[in-house]
């Protein structure tokens, strides 16, 4: 969870023409959110990033910036994914 929070702090946000907030995490292609408020945008971005990490690890990929060589364990919807990065 600390990893996700750390990356959310480095996320980029902008207000679009329709007055919604768009946020993304640089360096993590496909991780973005678009919501009515900045707060909900940050929450959804964290959720999207968590999903992205889960699918990446499940598919055998690596997550840039995640500690290499340590066991990674992530719980999501009462399921736990563990993998040695």
C-alpha positions in Angstrom: 0.0 0.0 0.0 2.9 2.4 0.7 4.1 1.9 -2.8 0.7 3.0 -4.2 0.4 6.0 -1.9 4.0 7.1 -2.8 3.1 7.0 -6.6 -0.2 8.8 -6.1 1.7 11.6 -4.5 3.7 11.9 -7.7 0.6 11.7 -9.9 -0.3 14.5 -12.3 -3.7 16.0 -12.3 -5.5 18.5 -14.5 -9.0 20.0 -14.8 -10.6 19.2 -18.1 -13.0 21.5 -20.1 -16.0 19.6 -18.6 -14.7 20.6 -15.1 -13.7 17.0 -14.2 -10.3 16.0 -12.9 -8.0 13.8 -14.9 -5.1 12.1 -13.2 -2.3 9.7 -14.2 0.9 8.3 -12.9 3.9 9.1 -15.1 5.7 5.9 -16.2 2.8 3.6 -15.8 1.0 3.4 -19.1 -2.7 2.9 -18.9 -3.1 4.0 -15.3 -5.5 7.0 -15.1 -8.7 8.2 -13.6 -11.3 10.8 -14.5 -13.7 12.0 -11.8 -15.8 15.0 -10.7 -13.6 15.9 -7.7 -9.9 15.8 -7.1 -10.5 13.6 -4.0 -12.5 11.0 -5.9 -10.0 11.2 -8.8 -7.2 10.3 -6.4 -9.2 7.4 -4.9 -10.0 6.0 -8.3 -6.5 6.4 -9.5 -5.2 4.4 -6.5 -7.8 1.7 -7.3 -6.8 1.7 -11.0 -3.1 1.5 -10.1 -3.8 -1.4 -7.6 -5.6 -3.3 -10.4 -2.8 -2.6 -12.8 -0.2 -4.0 -10.4 -2.3 -7.1 -9.7 -2.8 -7.9 -13.4 0.8 -7.1 -14.2 2.1 -9.5 -11.5 -0.5 -12.1 -12.3 0.7 -12.1 -15.9 4.3 -12.5 -14.8 5.3 -8.9 -15.6 7.3 -6.5 -13.5 6.3 -3.3 -11.9 8.8 -0.5 -12.3 9.9 0.8 -9.0 8.6 -2.1 -6.9 11.4 -3.7 -4.8 13.0 -6.4 -6.9 13.9 -9.6 -5.1 11.3 -9.3 -2.4 8.1 -11.2 -2.0 5.2 -9.1 -3.2 1.8 -9.9 -1.6 -1.3 -7.9 -2.5 -4.8 -8.5 -1.2 -7.7 -7.6 -3.4 -11.4 -8.6 -3.1 -10.5 -11.2 -0.5 -7.9 -12.8 -2.8 -4.2 -12.6 -2.3 -1.6 -12.6 -5.0 1.9 -13.4 -4.0 4.9 -13.4 -6.3 8.7 -12.9 -6.0 9.5 -9.9 -8.0 
